[in-house]
Every structure is written in structure tokens, then in C-alpha cells.
Amino acid sequence: MKSERGATITSIIIYVIALTVVVVIVGRITTYFYKNVNQLNINTEANIEYTKFSSYITDEINIKENYVKIYQGEVEQTGNVQTGDRIVFLKTENQYVCTSNSVYLVRENKKVKVVRKVNNRYD
């Protein structure tokens, strides 16, 4: 009887160790999966913002004789809007202002956020 009882305790210990290993492996795979899903969400959001900005600029560019003037590093007060780096379309008089993390459309002294969460860097 003692040998059967000892074998049962040994079996339980082996099962507990095996179950622990399986739980750890599943946990690591799950963590890896969720990190990749979060990265995918960030990339998708960036693509959406880029597409939105491209559509605004494309609309401006398709207007005939709508020339572009670019101001870099100049700070100016335009009505109630302070502007930094900006792109000005001369025919429509629309300005696209780049701040540290957003792009705004300034039209008739009104500021509308076109793009959010962007990096203002020049490569």
C-alpha cells in the first residue's frame, strides 16, 4: 500500500509541474500576440491620419493656379491663431500649420485640426 500512495503523490507532482509549464507557455504566447495587436492598431491609426492629410492637400493641389508658399520656422500671429511652420495656398488662402504633434487648417482666422498625433520632423 505504501508504494501505491508514493506513486500517486509522484504523479500529482508531475501533473502540477506539467500544468505549470503549459500555463507559462500559453501566457507568453498570449502576451506576444497582444503586443503585436497593439502595434498593428498604432500603425493603422497612423495610416488613417496620413490618408486624411493627403486628401486635404490633394484637394488644394487640384485647383488650377493655386500656388504654394512654404514658411519654415517663422512664428506669426494670424488673427487669433498663432502659426509656426506652414504651407500657404495662395489662391484659396488656406494655410496648413504644423505644430509639435498636429496639423491644422487655418481658414478665415479659424483653426481646424486636420491631423492629430503626428511627428513634426524633417528628414
N, C-alpha and C positions, 0 to 999 in steps of 0.2 A: 503494500500500500504506500509506503513512503516513496518508492520510486515513481509511482504514478503521480503523486502530489508534486514532486520535484519537477517532473516533465511538464506539468500543467503550468507551474509558475514560470518555467523557462519559456514555454510557448507564449504566455501572456507578455513577457518582457520583449520577446522578438516581435510580436504583433505591435506593441506600443512603439518600439524603435522604428519599425517599417512605416507605421502610420505617421509618425513624426517626420520622417524623411519625405513622404508623399506630400504632406501638408506644406512643408518648406518649399518643395519644388513647385507646387501649384501657386503658392504665394509669390514666388519670384517671377513666374511666367505672367501672372496677373499684373504685377507691378510694371513689368516691361511693356505689356500691352497697353495699360492706361497711360504711361508716359508717351508712347507713340501716338495715341489718340489725341492727347492734349497738344502735341506738336503739330499734328495734322490740322486741328482747329485753328491754331495760330496762323499757319500758312494759308489756310482757306480765307481767313479774315483779311489777311494782307492782300490776297489776290482780289477780293471784292473791292477793297479800298482803291487799289490800283486801277481796276476797271472803271470805277466810278469817276476817278480823276481823269482818265483817258477820254471818257465820253464828254466831259465838260470841255476839255481842251480841243477835242476833235470838232465839236460844235463851233467853237470860236475860229478855228483854222479854216473851216469850210466856207466862211463868209468871205466874199470877194473883197480884196484890197483892205483887209483887216490886218494891218501891220503890227508887229510886235516890238515892244521896247522892254528891255530887262534891266532892272536895278538890283544890284547886289550890295548888301551891307549898309545901305543907306536907311536911316530911320527918319520918317516924316509923319507929320500929323495931317491926316486927310479927314476933314470934318471931325467926327467923333471917333475915328478909327486910327490907331497908330499902326503904321506898316513897317515892315522890315524888308527882307529880300522879296522881290515881287516881279511879276510878269504883267505888263500892261498891254492890252489890245487897243489900238488907237481908234479904230472905227466905232467899236461898241463901248469904249471907255471902261471896260471891265478890267479889274485888277485881281490877280491871284496872288495872295500873300502867303509866304512860307514862314511859319513860326517854328518854335523848337519841336513841336510834335503834331502840328495840324496844318492844313491848307485852307484858307478862307477865300471866298469870292466877295470882293468889295464892289458894290454897285450902288451908285447914288448915295454914298455915305452909309450904306447898310452893309453889315458884315454877316455873311452866311458861311457856316462851317461846311466845306465840301468834303474834306477827308480828315479822318482822325487817326491817331496812333501811327504816325509816320516818323521816320528818322530824317532829320534835316542835315544831310551830309553830302559833301561834294567829293566824288572820286576822280 
